[in-house]
Amino acid sequence: MVAIPKPPHPELRRMRADDLDRVAEIEAAAYEFPWSRAIFADCLRAGYECIVLVGEAGIVGYGVLSSGAGESHVLNVCVAPAAQSHGYGRRILGRLMDLARWHRSERIYLEVRPSNPHAIALYESVGFNEFGRRPNYYPAKRGREDALVMAMELLPSEPPAG
């Protein structure tokens, strides 16, 4: 019997300046109205928690979180279209939530397009709840699209058993 090795599990790490071209490339492939490379560079400069998920072929996803005054805000979570449906978005979001707890945030917020049911389902599955709308928040093909505002209370992580 021949064992077929599994490809290495993608690793999460901090985003670096030399990641910005690939991050902007994924963003442009995933969204009709993407963030620019300069926005990601500004997030790094501002000291936001910027992470990337790196697989065998390079970066496959990323996330950006801002924290302050007891709150955190998920600003961006994205997985390259060709790498979606493997749980990578959930891993990135989980790390952002852990980082929010590390910053001692009591609550975490995000906005999401109502036209993005996969993202909404992911956020709801980890405990986010819709609590409002921001009218005309996002650019859209025909003008503007509202944002659903979602939030979750962050409870301290449970200490390991045993």
C-alpha positions in Angstrom: 0.0 0.0 0.0 1.3 3.4 -1.0 0.6 6.4 1.3 -0.4 9.5 -0.6 0.8 12.5 1.4 -1.7 15.2 2.0 -0.7 18.7 0.9 0.5 20.9 3.8 -2.3 22.6 5.7 -2.2 26.3 4.8 -0.6 28.5 7.5 -1.8 31.8 8.9 0.7 34.6 9.4 1.0 38.3 9.5 0.6 40.2 6.2 3.8 41.9 5.0 4.4 44.7 2.6 5.7 42.2 0.0 2.3 40.4 0.2 0.4 43.4 -1.1 0.6 42.7 -4.8 -0.9 39.2 -4.3 -3.5 40.4 -1.8 -4.6 43.1 -4.2 -4.7 40.6 -7.0 -7.0 38.2 -5.0 -9.2 41.2 -4.0 -9.6 42.2 -7.6 -10.5 38.7 -8.7 -13.0 38.2 -5.8 -14.9 41.5 -5.8 -16.6 43.8 -8.4 -15.6 46.8 -6.3 -12.3 45.8 -4.7 -10.1 47.6 -2.2 -6.9 49.0 -3.8 -3.4 48.0 -3.0 -3.0 51.4 -1.3 -5.9 50.6 1.1 -4.2 47.4 2.2 -0.9 49.3 2.6 -2.7 51.9 4.7 -4.1 49.1 6.9 -0.6 47.8 7.5 0.8 51.3 8.3 -2.1 52.0 10.7 -1.1 48.8 12.7 -4.3 46.9 11.9 -4.2 43.2 12.4 -3.6 42.0 8.8 -3.2 38.3 8.2 -2.7 36.0 5.2 -3.4 32.3 4.7 -0.5 30.8 2.8 -0.8 27.4 1.0 1.6 25.5 -1.2 1.0 27.8 -4.1 1.2 31.0 -2.1 -1.4 33.3 -0.5 -4.9 32.0 -0.8 -6.7 34.4 1.5 -6.4 37.2 4.0 -8.2 39.2 6.7 -8.0 42.7 8.2 -9.2 43.7 11.7 -9.1 47.0 13.5 -9.4 47.1 17.3 -9.8 49.9 19.9 -11.9 51.1 22.8 -13.1 47.6 23.7 -14.4 46.8 20.2 -13.1 45.2 17.0 -14.2 45.6 13.4 -13.7 42.9 10.7 -12.8 45.1 7.8 -12.1 42.5 5.2 -12.1 38.7 4.8 -11.4 37.2 1.4 -10.4 33.9 -0.1 -9.2 33.6 -3.7 -12.2 32.4 -5.9 -10.3 29.2 -6.9 -9.6 28.3 -3.3 -13.1 28.9 -1.9 -15.3 26.2 -0.3 -12.4 24.6 1.7 -13.1 26.3 5.1 -10.4 28.9 4.6 -12.7 31.8 5.2 -13.8 30.2 8.5 -10.1 29.8 9.5 -9.3 33.4 8.7 -12.4 34.7 10.5 -11.6 32.5 13.5 -8.1 34.0 13.7 -9.5 37.5 13.5 -11.9 36.7 16.3 -9.0 35.3 18.4 -7.0 38.5 17.7 -10.0 40.6 18.8 -10.1 38.7 22.1 -6.3 39.2 22.5 -7.0 43.0 22.2 -9.6 42.4 24.9 -12.5 43.5 22.7 -15.9 42.9 24.2 -17.7 42.9 20.8 -16.8 42.5 17.2 -18.6 44.1 14.2 -18.7 43.7 10.5 -20.6 44.9 7.5 -21.7 42.6 4.6 -23.6 43.0 1.4 -27.1 41.4 1.5 -26.2 40.1 -1.9 -23.5 37.9 -0.4 -25.4 34.9 1.1 -22.3 32.7 1.5 -20.6 35.3 3.7 -23.8 35.9 5.7 -24.1 32.2 6.3 -20.5 32.0 7.5 -20.9 34.9 9.9 -24.2 33.6 11.3 -22.6 30.1 11.8 -19.9 31.5 14.1 -22.3 33.6 16.1 -22.7 37.0 14.4 -26.2 38.5 14.4 -27.7 41.2 12.2 -28.6 44.2 14.2 -28.9 47.0 11.6 -28.4 48.3 8.1 -26.3 51.0 6.7 -28.2 52.5 3.7 -26.3 52.9 0.4 -23.1 51.8 2.0 -21.5 49.8 -0.9 -21.0 50.8 -4.5 -23.1 48.6 -6.8 -23.7 48.2 -10.6 -26.9 50.2 -10.3 -26.0 52.8 -7.8 -25.5 51.7 -4.2 -26.3 48.7 -2.0 -27.1 48.7 1.7 -24.8 46.9 4.2 -26.1 44.5 6.9 -24.4 45.4 10.1 -23.6 42.3 12.2 -22.1 42.0 15.6 -21.1 39.3 18.2 -20.4 39.6 21.9 -16.9 38.1 22.5 -16.7 35.9 25.5 -13.2 35.0 26.8 -11.7 31.9 25.3 -12.1 28.8 27.4 -8.9 27.6 29.0 -7.7 24.3 27.7 -9.2 21.3 29.6 -7.0 19.1 31.7 
